[in-house]
Amino acid sequence: MTLAPLVAGAAGRPTLSFELFPPRSETGRDSLWRRLSDLLGSNPDFVSVTFGAAGATRGPSRDLLAHVLTTSAVPAMAHLTCVGSSRRQVVELATEFLDAGVRNVLALRGDPPAGVPDWTPHPDGVATARDLVELLQVADRRRLALRGGSRPLDEGPLSLAVAAFPRARDHHELAVLRAKQDAGARFAICQVTFSAQEYAAFVRRARAAGITIPLLPGVAVSDDPRRLERIGELTGVRAPRGLLAALDTDDAPTRRRAATAFTSGLAHGLLEAGAPGLHLYTFNAAAPALDLLDHLDLTRPATHPRPAAAVEATAAAGGSTR
């Protein structure tokens, strides 16, 4: 399934999607598989699968993507980063994706690997997500030409998403997003936000800058204050002090109720502001996301049509933060 028309409103309703990240051990994998059945059972419109800086979790990301596609009919979006890769490597990896049936990709610049002080970019590297968006389309056109110009009936057009940053207030950040749109991005998934007003203001600035693609807000669903504080350290997007104070308790039910009350209020505010849907950063935990859904009146798709190539979509998946 090609996701761009859906996010753009083709279904006549807001979309729901989850972001997942690959487990770091076999024990973590088995635990995630159990939680995934609950998350996928809520019938989201799609899930996205990350991987670490410079492709550090390529194998586990591939396995997670394959697990979603082989155990459910929920569409999956593969993340792909370009930092540290040559143009040839990007095209080759993109072709692997496409040959495996992947038609939805979140194109990200990515981050250099942490803890590698002597790391240097590839001399023929791809430096921006805009370049990655262009190269993905080059790979798709080349693949189509090698097949005689014919596309299978069940293979939809390539659907490329990019990252957006609601806290961006300067012209440069908006110009970067506009460049990604002009290169062929069909929608953007926003960095986490804790404010519907902040998101709405960002959308207004983006529209004034000529950005017309859907801007899907990101919502962190977690009752762990340390995780929310870590988000602030990594992104500069700080959780509200009132939320952190409400979560500062050893009583798990109290934390869970406080987190749900905040995220449900935020979600309602985002949808009232015109958000095309909600992209939930789940941190691979099912309960907080499902608690939130219990407080939202979101129409879900009755069923997902399973793509013919879904079971084979086990090519290397990837993606990180930009």
Backbone bond lengths (Angstrom), bond angles and torsions (degrees), N, CA, C in turn:
res aa  C-N    CA-C-N  psi(-1)  N-CA   C-N-CA  omega(-1)  CA-C   N-CA-C  phi
1 M - - - 1.467 - - 1.528 109.62 -
2 T 1.321 116.55 131.93 1.451 121.64 175.26 1.530 108.86 -84.29
3 L 1.335 116.63 124.94 1.459 120.30 -168.82 1.522 114.31 -86.91
4 A 1.317 118.84 -25.54 1.463 120.37 -173.44 1.526 113.21 -55.03
5 P 1.346 120.04 -47.09 1.470 118.28 179.23 1.527 112.66 -62.64
6 L 1.336 116.63 -34.23 1.457 120.56 179.79 1.521 110.64 -64.11
7 V 1.341 116.06 -48.06 1.463 120.14 179.46 1.526 110.58 -64.48
8 A 1.328 116.22 -30.30 1.466 120.67 -179.97 1.518 112.80 -77.68
9 G 1.343 117.96 -1.69 1.453 120.28 173.76 1.504 115.87 108.36
10 A 1.330 117.75 12.70 1.458 120.33 -177.03 1.525 112.23 -61.03
11 A 1.336 116.92 -29.12 1.461 119.98 -178.60 1.523 112.29 -85.95
12 G 1.332 117.25 -7.12 1.452 120.45 179.95 1.512 114.23 72.99
13 R 1.323 117.28 24.31 1.463 121.37 -178.44 1.525 108.51 -156.59
14 P 1.340 117.24 161.75 1.462 119.21 175.40 1.525 111.00 -68.88
15 T 1.311 115.85 147.54 1.458 120.85 178.06 1.531 110.45 -90.87
16 L 1.314 114.68 162.23 1.460 122.55 174.45 1.515 107.96 -129.99
17 S 1.314 116.03 130.06 1.467 119.77 178.40 1.514 109.89 -143.12
18 F 1.336 114.92 155.49 1.458 122.40 -179.54 1.526 109.30 -120.16
19 E 1.328 116.30 142.82 1.462 119.81 169.75 1.524 108.52 -103.18
20 L 1.333 115.11 132.71 1.457 123.15 -179.55 1.524 108.76 -121.39
21 F 1.335 116.18 152.41 1.459 118.27 173.35 1.523 108.96 -127.55
22 P 1.323 117.16 151.00 1.466 120.52 -173.09 1.514 112.15 -68.74
23 P 1.334 117.38 143.01 1.468 120.84 176.94 1.519 110.52 -68.09
24 R 1.323 115.73 155.73 1.461 120.59 -175.56 1.524 113.16 -100.34
25 S 1.322 117.48 -1.94 1.457 120.84 179.96 1.515 109.40 -152.67
26 E 1.328 116.94 167.67 1.463 120.64 178.06 1.521 110.83 -64.52
27 T 1.333 117.04 -38.46 1.461 119.94 177.22 1.520 110.49 -62.20
28 G 1.336 116.05 -44.46 1.455 119.90 177.76 1.510 112.01 -63.55
29 R 1.325 116.15 -34.60 1.464 119.63 179.65 1.523 110.65 -65.15
30 D 1.328 116.91 -46.85 1.461 120.03 -179.04 1.528 111.01 -62.56
31 S 1.324 116.25 -38.85 1.460 120.12 178.99 1.527 110.59 -67.07
32 L 1.330 116.55 -40.69 1.462 120.02 179.85 1.516 110.90 -66.17
33 W 1.326 117.84 -40.23 1.463 120.39 179.50 1.525 110.50 -56.27
34 R 1.353 116.46 -38.97 1.470 119.50 179.95 1.526 110.62 -68.08
35 R 1.322 117.27 -43.33 1.467 120.01 179.78 1.520 111.65 -68.58
36 L 1.316 115.86 -32.55 1.457 119.92 -178.59 1.518 112.46 -61.50
37 S 1.316 116.30 -35.78 1.466 118.35 -179.12 1.525 110.24 -60.38
38 D 1.342 117.13 -35.39 1.463 120.22 177.92 1.529 111.22 -72.15
39 L 1.327 116.50 -43.29 1.458 119.79 179.91 1.525 111.61 -64.58
40 L 1.322 116.33 -47.61 1.462 119.68 -179.17 1.522 111.12 -68.33
41 G 1.332 116.13 -28.03 1.460 119.92 178.40 1.512 113.30 -66.97
42 S 1.345 117.40 -18.29 1.472 120.38 176.26 1.524 111.61 -78.30
43 N 1.336 116.45 -2.17 1.468 123.12 174.44 1.524 113.28 59.72
44 P 1.341 117.60 57.25 1.468 118.89 175.21 1.523 109.92 -67.82
45 D 1.312 115.73 164.66 1.460 119.73 177.34 1.517 111.53 -70.78
46 F 1.340 116.26 -33.66 1.458 119.76 173.95 1.514 109.31 -166.89
47 V 1.314 115.94 166.23 1.460 122.00 170.95 1.517 107.73 -123.60
48 S 1.318 116.34 152.46 1.462 120.43 173.38 1.517 108.52 -116.89
49 V 1.325 115.11 146.47 1.464 121.70 -174.61 1.523 109.01 -120.86
50 T 1.322 116.83 119.28 1.463 122.12 -177.45 1.517 110.89 -86.53
51 F 1.339 115.34 167.10 1.464 118.38 154.51 1.500 110.95 -147.77
52 G 1.345 114.51 168.73 1.455 120.42 -166.10 1.512 114.30 -73.28
53 A 1.330 113.74 176.35 1.454 121.24 -178.36 1.516 110.84 -55.46
54 A 1.349 115.06 136.13 1.460 122.92 178.27 1.530 111.89 55.89
55 G 1.323 116.17 30.66 1.464 119.39 176.31 1.511 113.89 74.17
56 A 1.330 117.22 27.72 1.460 120.49 -173.40 1.518 113.24 -63.24
57 T 1.323 118.69 -24.96 1.468 120.83 -178.20 1.524 110.98 -117.03
58 R 1.318 116.81 35.33 1.468 120.72 -174.79 1.524 111.80 -55.17
59 G 1.337 117.73 -48.79 1.463 119.81 -178.94 1.514 112.83 -63.03
60 P 1.336 119.64 -53.62 1.464 120.40 178.23 1.522 113.57 -60.81
61 S 1.333 117.06 -34.17 1.463 119.37 177.40 1.518 110.50 -65.85
62 R 1.326 116.25 -42.37 1.459 120.62 176.78 1.525 110.63 -59.80
63 D 1.329 116.24 -42.78 1.468 120.00 -179.00 1.524 111.43 -65.05
64 L 1.352 116.45 -40.33 1.462 119.58 179.85 1.525 110.54 -66.76
65 L 1.321 116.29 -44.05 1.459 119.85 177.33 1.527 110.35 -58.69
66 A 1.329 116.37 -45.94 1.459 120.11 -179.82 1.521 111.46 -63.33
67 H 1.342 116.58 -38.16 1.464 120.11 -179.72 1.523 110.99 -63.10
68 V 1.328 116.55 -44.34 1.466 119.90 178.60 1.521 110.31 -60.24
69 L 1.326 116.07 -45.43 1.462 119.98 -174.13 1.525 113.07 -73.54
70 T 1.331 117.09 -26.66 1.461 119.14 -177.73 1.523 113.24 -93.84
71 T 1.334 117.64 -14.00 1.464 119.49 -178.11 1.524 112.81 -112.44
72 S 1.332 116.67 -2.54 1.459 119.64 -179.96 1.521 108.91 -150.98
73 A 1.312 115.05 171.90 1.470 120.69 174.33 1.521 110.88 -103.44
74 V 1.347 117.52 12.33 1.463 121.44 179.79 1.527 109.09 -73.80
75 P 1.324 118.77 126.20 1.463 120.43 178.04 1.527 111.06 -62.12
76 A 1.311 115.73 146.59 1.462 121.21 179.53 1.518 110.33 -122.37
77 M 1.316 114.98 137.55 1.461 121.69 175.45 1.517 108.47 -105.20
78 A 1.314 115.98 126.07 1.460 120.79 178.89 1.521 109.72 -89.78
79 H 1.318 116.45 134.58 1.457 120.71 172.40 1.532 108.81 -83.06
80 L 1.304 116.04 147.89 1.468 120.99 176.60 1.514 108.77 -143.41
81 T 1.327 115.70 127.05 1.463 120.34 176.95 1.521 109.81 -109.13
82 C 1.333 114.69 162.66 1.458 118.63 -178.04 1.521 113.27 -123.66
83 V 1.332 118.80 -12.87 1.453 120.11 -176.14 1.528 109.86 -59.84
84 G 1.331 116.11 132.05 1.454 121.13 178.62 1.512 114.63 85.79
85 S 1.327 118.07 -5.54 1.465 121.22 -177.51 1.529 110.12 -104.81
86 S 1.342 115.38 150.82 1.457 119.80 173.63 1.518 109.21 -82.41
87 R 1.313 115.88 165.31 1.459 120.21 178.21 1.527 110.49 -60.27
88 R 1.320 116.75 -40.34 1.457 119.93 179.54 1.521 110.84 -63.85
89 Q 1.325 116.98 -42.76 1.466 120.31 179.48 1.518 111.23 -62.48
90 V 1.326 116.52 -40.06 1.459 119.93 179.70 1.522 110.59 -63.44
91 V 1.331 116.78 -45.37 1.464 120.24 -179.57 1.530 110.44 -64.21
92 E 1.321 117.38 -40.50 1.467 120.19 179.49 1.527 111.16 -64.90
93 L 1.343 116.39 -43.55 1.460 119.46 179.62 1.520 110.56 -67.68
94 A 1.331 117.02 -40.44 1.458 120.12 177.82 1.523 110.55 -61.15
95 T 1.316 117.14 -38.42 1.461 120.42 178.83 1.521 111.07 -64.59
96 E 1.333 117.23 -36.85 1.470 120.44 174.91 1.529 110.51 -59.41
97 F 1.314 115.33 -45.97 1.466 119.81 177.37 1.527 110.24 -55.23
98 L 1.332 114.46 -51.95 1.455 120.05 -173.13 1.521 111.34 -65.92
99 D 1.324 116.76 -39.97 1.459 120.15 179.14 1.525 111.55 -64.54
100 A 1.328 115.93 -25.85 1.461 120.03 -179.88 1.526 112.65 -86.48
101 G 1.318 117.33 0.83 1.455 120.35 177.83 1.503 114.95 96.47
102 V 1.347 118.07 3.62 1.458 120.62 179.48 1.529 109.04 -74.71
103 R 1.329 116.66 124.49 1.466 121.30 179.04 1.522 112.18 -120.94
104 N 1.333 117.02 -2.39 1.466 121.78 -179.07 1.528 108.70 -123.31
105 V 1.319 116.45 118.92 1.462 121.01 -175.76 1.521 109.47 -134.32
106 L 1.320 116.14 134.31 1.463 122.08 170.76 1.528 106.59 -95.30
107 A 1.319 116.79 109.99 1.462 122.72 -174.54 1.526 109.73 -91.05
108 L 1.331 115.64 119.13 1.459 121.89 -173.33 1.516 110.49 -130.56
109 R 1.315 115.61 145.93 1.461 118.70 173.71 1.525 110.36 -64.47
110 G 1.337 116.17 -46.15 1.450 120.71 -178.69 1.511 111.84 86.44
111 D 1.327 115.50 177.01 1.461 122.26 -177.52 1.523 109.69 -119.92
112 P 1.324 117.76 148.03 1.470 119.69 171.49 1.523 109.77 -61.14
113 P 1.331 118.08 154.14 1.462 119.98 179.84 1.523 111.90 -62.07
114 A 1.321 115.76 137.38 1.467 120.46 179.60 1.528 110.24 -73.05
115 G 1.303 115.99 148.73 1.454 120.19 175.57 1.512 114.74 74.51
116 V 1.327 117.63 17.85 1.471 121.20 178.76 1.528 107.00 -122.18
117 P 1.338 117.58 83.64 1.467 120.43 -172.60 1.527 113.97 -65.14
118 D 1.334 117.37 -24.61 1.462 119.42 -177.88 1.528 112.69 -97.05
119 W 1.352 116.73 14.10 1.467 119.72 -179.61 1.511 110.48 -65.52
120 T 1.338 116.20 137.70 1.461 121.47 176.22 1.523 109.04 -131.90
121 P 1.332 118.06 148.00 1.459 120.68 179.20 1.527 111.14 -65.36
122 H 1.310 115.89 156.91 1.460 121.18 175.53 1.525 108.64 -65.27
123 P 1.340 118.69 137.83 1.477 119.91 -177.83 1.527 113.50 -62.37
124 D 1.326 117.54 -26.88 1.469 121.32 175.21 1.523 108.57 -112.25
125 G 1.321 115.12 41.72 1.449 120.65 -171.16 1.511 114.60 -80.15
126 V 1.331 113.48 168.35 1.462 122.65 175.37 1.526 106.50 -105.00
127 A 1.314 116.19 115.85 1.460 119.80 -167.74 1.513 114.59 -95.92
128 T 1.325 118.33 -20.19 1.459 119.92 -173.30 1.521 111.55 -133.30
129 A 1.321 115.20 158.10 1.463 120.20 176.17 1.525 110.43 -66.09
130 R 1.325 117.37 -30.60 1.465 119.94 176.78 1.527 110.42 -59.51
131 D 1.340 116.59 -45.47 1.462 120.22 178.23 1.528 110.72 -62.25
132 L 1.335 115.90 -37.86 1.459 119.79 179.89 1.520 111.07 -65.03
133 V 1.322 117.08 -41.61 1.468 120.70 176.80 1.527 110.31 -57.59
134 E 1.321 116.72 -43.61 1.462 120.14 179.77 1.523 111.23 -65.77
135 L 1.333 117.35 -43.02 1.461 120.73 -177.64 1.525 111.82 -66.87
136 L 1.312 117.50 -35.48 1.462 119.80 177.00 1.524 110.80 -61.28
137 Q 1.312 116.21 -39.09 1.462 119.53 178.03 1.526 111.44 -71.31
138 V 1.328 117.07 -34.87 1.464 120.67 174.92 1.527 109.54 -61.43
139 A 1.332 116.24 -45.91 1.467 120.10 179.59 1.523 110.91 -61.65
140 D 1.326 117.19 -38.99 1.465 120.38 -179.70 1.526 110.89 -67.00
141 R 1.333 116.54 -42.62 1.460 119.62 179.38 1.528 111.51 -66.55
142 R 1.328 116.38 -40.07 1.467 119.85 178.96 1.520 110.65 -64.17
143 R 1.298 115.94 -42.74 1.468 120.34 179.11 1.524 110.43 -62.56
144 L 1.326 116.34 -41.81 1.458 120.07 179.77 1.532 110.80 -65.51
145 A 1.328 116.99 -39.96 1.461 120.28 179.67 1.523 111.20 -64.63
146 L 1.338 117.13 -39.57 1.459 120.60 179.56 1.525 111.99 -66.42
147 R 1.316 116.22 -20.18 1.467 120.90 178.11 1.521 111.52 -97.30
148 G 1.324 116.34 15.82 1.447 119.83 176.79 1.512 114.61 82.68
149 G 1.326 116.45 12.90 1.456 120.06 177.66 1.511 115.13 82.75
150 S 1.328 117.75 4.78 1.464 120.21 -178.93 1.519 110.21 -103.52
151 R 1.322 115.86 136.01 1.461 122.11 178.78 1.520 109.58 -110.64
152 P 1.341 118.59 132.99 1.465 120.11 177.71 1.521 111.78 -55.30
153 L 1.326 116.46 148.85 1.456 120.69 -176.68 1.521 112.10 -61.71
154 D 1.343 116.80 -30.84 1.468 119.62 -176.87 1.526 112.09 -91.09
155 E 1.330 118.13 7.97 1.456 121.30 -179.56 1.519 109.22 -105.25
156 G 1.306 116.44 105.99 1.453 120.29 -178.95 1.513 111.98 -76.28
157 P 1.310 117.10 174.86 1.465 120.42 177.93 1.523 111.10 -65.65
158 L 1.313 115.28 158.27 1.457 121.07 178.68 1.526 109.34 -66.44
159 S 1.332 116.36 133.38 1.462 122.35 -178.45 1.520 108.12 -117.63
160 L 1.326 116.24 110.16 1.454 121.25 -174.53 1.525 110.49 -111.38
161 A 1.314 114.87 127.98 1.461 121.57 175.02 1.523 108.81 -113.16
162 V 1.326 115.88 160.86 1.462 122.09 178.73 1.521 108.25 -137.84
163 A 1.310 115.74 175.61 1.462 121.30 179.28 1.522 110.82 -92.32
164 A 1.336 115.62 150.37 1.463 122.26 173.76 1.524 108.04 -136.65
165 F 1.316 115.97 158.28 1.455 120.84 -171.32 1.531 110.42 -130.64
166 P 1.326 117.68 100.30 1.472 121.16 -175.53 1.515 114.68 -57.05
167 R 1.331 118.16 -24.22 1.460 119.39 179.73 1.523 112.56 -82.78
168 A 1.346 115.81 -3.80 1.463 118.80 179.61 1.528 110.06 -64.82
169 R 1.310 116.37 121.63 1.460 120.47 -178.70 1.524 112.24 -120.04
170 D 1.333 117.03 -12.10 1.462 117.61 -178.15 1.523 110.55 -95.04
171 H 1.301 114.52 161.61 1.462 121.37 -176.58 1.525 111.12 -62.38
172 H 1.327 116.83 -35.01 1.463 119.44 -175.74 1.523 111.69 -60.47
173 E 1.330 117.38 -47.38 1.462 120.19 -178.15 1.524 111.26 -61.69
174 L 1.315 117.01 -40.21 1.461 119.84 177.97 1.526 110.68 -68.68
175 A 1.328 116.60 -35.67 1.464 119.75 177.30 1.522 110.78 -64.81
176 V 1.332 116.96 -36.50 1.466 120.90 177.47 1.526 110.20 -63.53
177 L 1.320 116.52 -44.82 1.460 120.10 179.29 1.526 110.79 -65.55
178 R 1.319 116.73 -40.76 1.470 120.18 177.86 1.530 110.21 -61.60
179 A 1.323 117.46 -39.77 1.467 121.08 178.88 1.527 110.85 -63.57
180 K 1.317 116.77 -39.53 1.472 119.76 178.06 1.522 110.50 -65.88
181 Q 1.327 116.45 -39.33 1.464 120.01 175.75 1.530 110.56 -62.14
182 D 1.319 116.43 -47.78 1.458 120.66 -177.23 1.525 111.60 -64.70
183 A 1.341 116.78 -26.10 1.469 120.33 178.80 1.518 112.18 -77.32
184 G 1.337 117.81 -15.03 1.457 119.53 177.34 1.509 116.19 131.01
185 A 1.341 118.93 3.25 1.461 120.71 176.38 1.525 110.12 -65.02
186 R 1.340 116.41 138.57 1.459 120.84 -175.73 1.522 113.04 -100.84
187 F 1.327 118.16 -23.16 1.455 121.49 172.98 1.515 108.52 -160.33
188 A 1.321 116.37 168.43 1.461 121.58 -179.05 1.519 109.79 -126.20
189 I 1.324 115.26 142.38 1.462 122.24 172.58 1.519 107.30 -105.38
190 C 1.331 115.68 125.22 1.455 120.78 -172.98 1.518 112.37 -84.76
191 Q 1.307 114.61 147.00 1.451 121.71 167.83 1.527 108.76 -56.58
192 V 1.300 116.19 155.87 1.457 120.94 -176.45 1.531 111.25 -53.35
193 T 1.328 114.91 141.15 1.453 120.66 174.04 1.521 108.25 -131.62
194 F 1.327 116.09 149.61 1.455 121.78 176.96 1.523 111.30 -113.51
195 S 1.337 116.49 11.12 1.458 120.19 -174.95 1.515 110.65 -142.89
196 A 1.338 116.39 122.01 1.460 120.35 175.66 1.522 110.39 -66.29
197 Q 1.330 117.06 -34.08 1.461 120.59 178.87 1.524 110.77 -65.49
198 E 1.329 116.03 -40.35 1.466 119.87 178.13 1.530 110.21 -63.26
199 Y 1.319 116.49 -44.06 1.464 120.20 178.65 1.529 110.82 -61.91
200 A 1.330 117.68 -46.70 1.460 121.10 -178.29 1.528 111.12 -61.83
201 A 1.332 116.68 -39.62 1.457 120.15 178.62 1.527 110.62 -65.89
202 F 1.323 116.04 -38.25 1.466 119.88 177.63 1.527 110.88 -63.48
203 V 1.322 116.89 -43.25 1.464 119.95 179.05 1.524 110.32 -60.38
204 R 1.330 116.56 -41.66 1.471 119.06 179.13 1.531 110.87 -62.47
205 R 1.324 117.57 -43.13 1.466 120.45 178.50 1.520 110.80 -64.24
206 A 1.324 115.69 -40.58 1.467 119.50 -179.14 1.525 110.98 -64.62
207 R 1.328 116.52 -44.39 1.469 119.30 179.98 1.531 110.45 -63.26
208 A 1.318 117.07 -38.65 1.461 120.22 178.71 1.525 111.49 -65.35
209 A 1.343 116.16 -24.90 1.464 120.94 179.29 1.527 112.07 -90.08
210 G 1.327 117.43 7.82 1.457 120.63 177.68 1.507 114.96 86.42
211 I 1.322 117.48 14.04 1.469 121.38 179.00 1.525 107.87 -89.74
212 T 1.311 116.56 116.92 1.462 122.08 -173.55 1.518 113.67 -111.42
213 I 1.320 118.60 -11.77 1.465 120.69 -177.38 1.527 110.62 -69.13
214 P 1.352 118.16 154.01 1.464 120.05 176.17 1.524 111.29 -60.18
215 L 1.324 115.98 142.48 1.467 122.93 -179.96 1.518 107.81 -117.41
216 L 1.304 116.25 101.26 1.462 122.88 -173.71 1.524 109.58 -86.81
217 P 1.338 119.17 116.00 1.465 119.83 -175.83 1.526 112.05 -73.53
218 G 1.330 115.19 147.08 1.457 121.74 177.56 1.518 110.62 -101.45
219 V 1.324 116.28 131.55 1.462 122.47 -178.27 1.526 109.39 -122.60
220 A 1.323 117.28 123.52 1.463 121.48 176.58 1.520 108.77 -81.40
221 V 1.328 116.87 120.98 1.461 120.56 178.06 1.533 107.51 -110.50
222 S 1.314 115.58 101.22 1.462 121.30 -178.13 1.514 108.71 -158.33
223 D 1.335 115.78 143.35 1.458 120.49 174.27 1.527 111.27 -106.83
224 D 1.333 115.68 18.97 1.465 121.94 -179.27 1.527 108.82 -103.15
225 P 1.336 118.68 107.56 1.472 119.47 -177.51 1.517 112.60 -62.06
226 R 1.328 117.41 -31.71 1.466 119.46 179.60 1.518 110.75 -66.00
227 R 1.322 117.01 -36.08 1.459 120.04 178.50 1.528 109.91 -67.01
228 L 1.320 116.55 -42.54 1.453 119.84 179.26 1.528 111.26 -65.66
229 E 1.322 117.11 -37.25 1.457 119.82 176.75 1.524 110.50 -66.34
230 R 1.320 116.59 -35.66 1.455 120.88 178.43 1.532 110.52 -65.76
231 I 1.317 116.80 -37.37 1.461 120.24 175.82 1.529 109.35 -57.65
232 G 1.322 115.66 -44.73 1.454 119.48 179.24 1.517 112.14 -61.27
233 E 1.337 117.26 -40.51 1.460 121.00 179.77 1.523 111.50 -64.22
234 L 1.334 116.31 -38.70 1.461 120.83 -175.43 1.522 112.94 -80.70
235 T 1.322 116.77 -34.36 1.458 120.25 -171.12 1.521 114.22 -113.71
236 G 1.315 117.05 -17.84 1.455 119.90 -173.30 1.514 113.27 82.97
237 V 1.336 117.49 -0.73 1.466 122.17 178.23 1.528 107.36 -94.65
238 R 1.312 116.43 103.85 1.462 121.63 -173.58 1.523 111.25 -88.08
239 A 1.308 116.20 136.28 1.460 120.45 173.59 1.526 109.29 -67.96
240 P 1.328 117.70 147.15 1.471 120.09 179.65 1.529 111.26 -58.47
241 R 1.305 115.79 142.37 1.468 119.65 -179.23 1.527 111.48 -61.24
242 G 1.339 116.07 -35.53 1.458 118.67 179.65 1.512 112.29 -63.45
243 L 1.322 116.51 -37.97 1.469 119.84 177.51 1.517 110.72 -66.75
244 L 1.326 117.05 -46.44 1.466 119.71 179.27 1.521 111.01 -61.25
245 A 1.326 117.54 -38.16 1.466 120.35 178.77 1.518 110.61 -65.75
246 A 1.340 117.11 -39.66 1.467 120.38 179.84 1.515 111.68 -67.04
247 L 1.334 116.90 -27.49 1.466 120.90 -179.65 1.527 112.52 -89.50
248 D 1.326 116.70 -3.88 1.462 120.84 -177.42 1.523 110.15 -83.98
249 T 1.314 115.26 69.95 1.465 122.02 179.84 1.519 109.11 -151.40
250 D 1.320 115.57 151.18 1.467 120.13 177.35 1.521 112.32 -84.87
251 D 1.333 116.98 -4.55 1.459 120.31 -178.62 1.532 109.43 -86.34
252 A 1.328 116.52 106.87 1.465 121.56 -174.26 1.532 112.93 -59.77
253 P 1.336 120.18 -44.69 1.473 119.09 178.67 1.524 112.81 -60.62
254 T 1.343 116.86 -36.42 1.461 119.79 178.65 1.523 110.60 -65.89
255 R 1.338 116.22 -44.06 1.468 119.95 177.37 1.527 110.57 -59.92
256 R 1.318 115.94 -43.67 1.468 120.13 -176.43 1.526 110.52 -64.45
257 R 1.332 117.40 -42.27 1.470 120.18 178.74 1.520 111.07 -65.38
258 A 1.342 116.63 -40.71 1.460 119.91 -179.40 1.527 110.92 -65.19
259 A 1.323 117.42 -42.50 1.458 121.01 179.85 1.524 110.74 -64.51
260 T 1.324 116.06 -42.80 1.460 119.78 -179.12 1.526 111.19 -66.04
261 A 1.332 116.64 -40.93 1.464 119.66 179.17 1.525 110.56 -60.94
262 F 1.335 116.42 -42.66 1.469 118.79 -179.18 1.524 111.37 -68.32
263 T 1.340 117.42 -49.65 1.460 119.20 -175.02 1.527 112.03 -68.10
264 S 1.335 117.45 -33.13 1.465 118.20 178.39 1.531 110.34 -68.66
265 G 1.337 116.96 -38.87 1.460 119.62 175.99 1.520 111.45 -63.57
266 L 1.337 115.94 -42.12 1.458 120.57 178.46 1.524 110.61 -63.89
267 A 1.330 116.69 -45.39 1.466 120.56 -178.65 1.526 111.47 -61.46
268 H 1.320 116.42 -44.74 1.464 119.25 177.79 1.528 110.57 -60.89
269 G 1.326 116.65 -41.28 1.453 120.03 179.18 1.527 112.54 -63.91
270 L 1.315 116.67 -40.24 1.460 120.96 179.11 1.527 110.80 -64.70
271 L 1.325 116.61 -43.93 1.465 119.87 -179.83 1.527 110.92 -67.37
272 E 1.327 116.88 -38.06 1.466 119.75 176.85 1.526 111.23 -65.79
273 A 1.331 116.95 -27.18 1.462 121.55 178.06 1.522 112.25 -79.60
274 G 1.334 116.31 -1.57 1.457 119.65 176.59 1.504 115.19 98.17
275 A 1.332 118.05 13.20 1.469 119.87 179.22 1.521 110.40 -58.87
276 P 1.341 118.00 139.48 1.464 120.82 -178.98 1.520 113.44 -73.77
277 G 1.311 116.39 -7.53 1.457 120.93 179.55 1.513 109.22 169.33
278 L 1.326 116.12 -167.28 1.456 122.44 179.86 1.519 109.01 -131.95
279 H 1.326 115.99 129.13 1.463 121.29 175.27 1.521 106.67 -108.98
280 L 1.317 117.24 110.96 1.459 121.94 -173.19 1.525 110.82 -94.65
281 Y 1.318 115.31 122.19 1.459 120.89 172.38 1.524 106.47 -82.84
282 T 1.332 116.37 101.71 1.458 121.55 -169.64 1.522 113.94 -86.08
283 F 1.335 117.93 -21.02 1.463 121.86 -173.20 1.531 110.64 55.38
284 N 1.333 114.40 28.93 1.467 123.41 177.17 1.530 113.63 65.32
285 A 1.324 117.53 17.62 1.465 121.31 177.16 1.519 108.93 -105.75
286 A 1.325 116.31 129.47 1.462 120.03 -175.65 1.526 112.96 -82.49
287 A 1.334 117.77 -42.00 1.464 120.79 -169.32 1.528 114.07 -57.79
288 P 1.348 120.31 -49.70 1.468 118.35 -179.03 1.525 113.05 -61.53
289 A 1.327 117.18 -38.24 1.467 119.90 179.39 1.518 111.02 -66.81
290 L 1.322 116.88 -43.34 1.461 120.34 -179.20 1.524 110.78 -68.63
291 D 1.341 117.72 -35.60 1.472 120.54 174.88 1.526 110.23 -60.00
292 L 1.320 116.15 -42.78 1.463 119.77 179.14 1.524 110.33 -62.27
293 L 1.318 117.69 -45.09 1.462 120.50 -178.06 1.518 111.52 -61.84
294 D 1.337 117.13 -31.12 1.465 120.57 177.70 1.534 111.53 -64.06
295 H 1.335 116.29 -21.05 1.461 120.32 -177.94 1.537 112.56 -103.00
296 L 1.319 116.36 6.23 1.457 120.34 179.87 1.521 110.23 -120.48
297 D 1.299 115.68 144.17 1.465 120.69 177.86 1.524 108.32 -100.74
298 L 1.337 114.63 70.43 1.456 120.39 -178.94 1.522 109.77 -101.37
299 T 1.307 116.13 123.70 1.456 120.20 176.13 1.513 108.99 -71.30
300 R 1.323 116.74 130.37 1.454 122.05 -179.36 1.518 109.90 -106.39
301 P 1.328 117.74 151.11 1.466 119.50 174.33 1.527 110.19 -63.90
302 A 1.314 116.48 138.67 1.472 119.62 -179.44 1.513 110.49 -63.11
303 T 1.312 116.79 -46.24 1.462 121.97 177.82 1.510 108.49 -146.96
304 H 1.312 115.40 160.66 1.453 121.40 173.22 1.523 108.52 -109.16
305 P 1.330 118.85 129.66 1.457 119.08 172.31 1.522 109.44 -67.65
306 R 1.321 117.15 132.01 1.459 120.35 -179.15 1.522 110.03 -84.91
307 P 1.345 118.04 121.30 1.452 120.05 178.20 1.525 110.64 -62.61
308 A 1.323 116.20 148.23 1.453 120.38 -178.55 1.513 111.91 -61.19
309 A 1.332 116.40 -32.31 1.464 119.75 -176.35 1.521 113.17 -93.35
310 A 1.327 117.94 8.02 1.465 119.65 -171.19 1.511 112.56 -60.69
311 V 1.318 117.56 -44.79 1.461 120.27 -176.23 1.520 110.92 -64.80
312 E 1.337 116.65 -24.92 1.448 120.27 -178.40 1.521 112.42 -91.89
313 A 1.319 117.44 -1.93 1.467 119.53 -174.02 1.510 110.93 -79.80
314 T 1.328 115.82 67.33 1.459 121.37 -177.30 1.519 111.74 -116.35
315 A 1.330 117.09 18.55 1.463 119.61 177.90 1.515 110.14 -66.66
316 A 1.312 116.16 162.73 1.459 119.58 -177.73 1.515 110.90 -57.07
317 A 1.340 115.60 124.85 1.454 121.35 177.53 1.521 107.41 -105.93
318 G 1.345 118.03 159.84 1.438 118.60 177.83 1.499 114.31 -167.40
319 G 1.363 115.76 172.97 1.458 120.27 175.20 1.494 113.69 153.70
320 S 1.339 116.87 153.50 1.454 120.23 178.90 1.510 110.15 -142.16
321 T 1.287 119.20 -120.37 1.456 118.46 -160.45 1.515 117.56 -108.57
322 R 1.274 123.25 -9.01 1.471 117.63 -175.46 1.512 109.02 -141.03
